[in-house]
Amino acid sequence: MDRLKGKTAIISGGATGMGAAAARLFAAEGATVGVIDRNVAAGEALVAELKAAGHKAHFAKADVSSKAEVEAAVASVTKALGPVNVLFNHAGTIVIKPFLETEESDWDFLFDVNVKSMYLMTRAVLPGMIAAGGGSIVCTSSISAVYATPNEVLYDATKGACHMFARAIAVEFRDKGIRCNAVCPGFIETPHGMREVEGLTKLGVDVSDAAIKAAQGRMGKPEDVARAALYLASDDSDFVTGAQLFVDGGFSAV
């Protein structure tokens, strides 16, 4: 349907999982796509796949918790593809430990990757987006922003921060033509999601197939989140900003 025709999108953490699903969908909907990730092999393979399908795409390597690397990657994408209209702040990771076994290094690592990365990516992209007349920012939060899980205190805290980051950006930059929203996945069948299930299971938390089915009907697919991100990225959501879109099969409705 070309809902992103003429737009340039950057996806952080775009090499695999939900980020890669979004890259494929955004490209299919007409966007030129910049993939930023530290996974060079997967990122370059994805961009090669997109180009082979006739899409315009560019990969740039970055540790998204590093200001210098983020700025260099954004500059690389902008030089290759032009002004950015869409930013999907998707990069993230998880630490699963009993709270009293966590270390300060776990806290710093998780906030760097999950929260600081959103600050750095948005800070790097926003001036050009405003100069280009506006745009849409989508941030990956989680059901964990509002639903606590044992052994995920640090992760839950980062996702709560992502939630408010998206809302605050939306309020501050609404009059500059910028929209910012959060997409909040439930349990999704990605390497990240399956690592979470494995880690929680080892610690005695019931995330069995039956428990997942009871909570959200089925295990989510990366494409479920990609379609939600597409809606928030596109002009279909022109009057939607500062919102949290839960993609969780009703987990948050119970």
N, C-alpha and C positions, 0 to 999 in steps of 0.2 A: 504493500500500500504506500510505500515511500514516505512514511511518517517522519523520517529524519532526512529527507532529500535536501541536499544543499548544506547540511550541517556537518561540522567536524566534532567528533567526540573523543575524549580521552577516557580510558578506563584504567584505573590503577588496580594492580592485582588482577590484570586481565588475561593472564596466560593460561589459566586453568579454571576448572569448576564453574561457578556462577559467573565469574568475570569473563571467561572464554565464551560461555553461552550468550552473554550480553554482547560481546564483540561480534559474534556471528549474526545475531539478530539485528543489531544496530546497522551492520553493513548491509544486510538483506533489505533493510528499510531505508536505504539510500545514503547513510552517513559514510564519510571517510573516517576511519577508525585508527586512533593512536593507542597502542597497548604499552603500558608501562608496568614492568615487573622485574624482579631480581632473577627469575627463572628464564635464563637466556634461551636455552634449548626449546622449551615449550613456547615461549613468546615468539621466537623467530619462526617456528613451525606453524604456529597459528596464523601469523601474518602472511607466510608463504601460501597457506591454504586459502586465505581470503583473496590474495592477489590472483591466485590460479582460478578463482571463481569470478574474476572480473571486477573485484572491488579494489578501492584505493585504501591502503593501510600502511602503517609504519610502526616499528617496534623500537623502544628505547629502554635500556636497562637502568634500573635505579633501586637502591635501598630507599624505600619511601619514608624512612625515618631520618634521612639525611637531607638537610636543606640544600647543600651543594648539588647532590645527585638529582634531587627532584627538580631543581631549577634547570639543570642541564638537560634532563629528559624532556621537560615541558618545552624548552627552547628547541630541542631536536624535532619534536612532533610538530610544533608550530611552523618551523622552517620547512618541513616536508609537506605538511597538509594545509597550512593556513590558519587563520584565527579560529579559536576554539569556541563552540557554542554550547557544548554539553560536557560536563565532567561527572563521571561516575566514580565516586570515592569508594572503591570496593575493597581495597587491600586490607587484610586483617588476619589474625591468628588467634590461638587460644592456649591458655594454660589451665590444666585440670589437676588440682591438688587440694587436699584438705587445707583449710586456711592456715592452720598453725604450722604447716610444713612449707608454706610459701616463704620466699626470700624477697628482700628489697629488689634484687636483680630481676625477679619475675615481674614485679610491679612495674619497674622501669621499662622492661622489654615490651610488655603488653601495651602499656600506654603509649610507648613510642610508635609501635606498629599500628595499633588500632585507632589512636586519637591524634597523636602528633602528625601522623601522615595526612590526615584530613586537613589539619591546619596548614601544613606545608603545601599540599597539592592545591588547596583552595586559594591560598595566598599567592601562589605562583600563577594560577590561571585567571583569577578574578579581574585584575586590571585590564587584561586584553579582552576578556569577555564583556566588560562594561564598555570598553572603547568600541567594540563591534556592535553595540546596541542592545546587549542583554544575553541571557542564556539560562540554562537549567543545570542545577547541581543536584545530584542524587547521592545520598550517603547510605552505605550499608550499615544499618543498626542490627537489631535482633529482637526476638521475643525476650531475650535475656535482659533487655533494657528495663523491662517492667515485671518479668516473672523470674524470680530467683531460683537458682539451681544449686544444690549442695556441691561443694568442691569447685565452684566456679565464681567465687566472690570477686576475684580480680577481673575476670572476663566480664561479669555482669556490670561491674563498675565502669569499665571502658565503654560498654554499649549504652549505658545510661548517659555517658558524656557525649557519645555520638548523636544520640537522640536530641539533646539540648543544643549541640553545635548546629545541627541542621535548622532547628527552629530559630536560633538567634541570628544566623546568617540570613534566613528568610526575612526576618523583621528589619534588619539593618539595611539590606540592599534591595528591598522590594521596589523602592522608587527609582532604582537604577536599572530596572528591567531584569533583575535576577530573581529566579525562583530557586528555592532549596527545599528538598523534601528527603525523608528517610524511608527506605524500604526495610522491612523487618521480617526476615525469614524465620520460619520454624526449623525443625530438623530437616535438612536437605541432604540428598545423596550425592555428596562430593567427598573428595579426600579429607577436607576439613570436617565435614559432618560425620563421616564414618570414624575418624580419629576421636571425635567427641564421644560418640556412642561407645567405642571401645574403652576409652579412658574412664567414663562414668560407670560402665559395667564392672570394670575391675575394682571400683571403689564401692560397689554395692548399690548403685542407683539403678532403678528399674527403667531401662530404655530399650526393653525387648521389643520385638516386632509387635507383640500384642499391646504393649504400653503405648507405643507410637501410634498404632491404629486407633486406640481409644482416645488419645489426646488430639490427633489431627487427621484421622481418617486413613492416611497413608504416608509413606516417606515422600517428602517433596523432591522434585526434580530441579536441576539447575535452570531449566527453561521456564519453570514457574516464576522464578525470581527475575529472570531476564525480561519476561513479558511485563512484569510490574514496573521494572526499571525503565523499560521503553515508554510506557504510559507517562511516567513522571518526567522523562527526558523530552518527550514530544510536546507539540503545541496542543495535543488533545487535553492536556492538563493545565491549560493556560491560566486558569483561575484557582489553581491548587498550589499553595506554598506554605511551608511550615508544618506540613502534615506528616504523619507516620502511617505508611501503608503496610499492614501486616499480611504476610504471605505465608500462612501457617495452617491452612485447612481447618480453621476454627479453634485452634489451640487457645488463642487469646479471648475467645468468645465464651468459654465455659466458666 
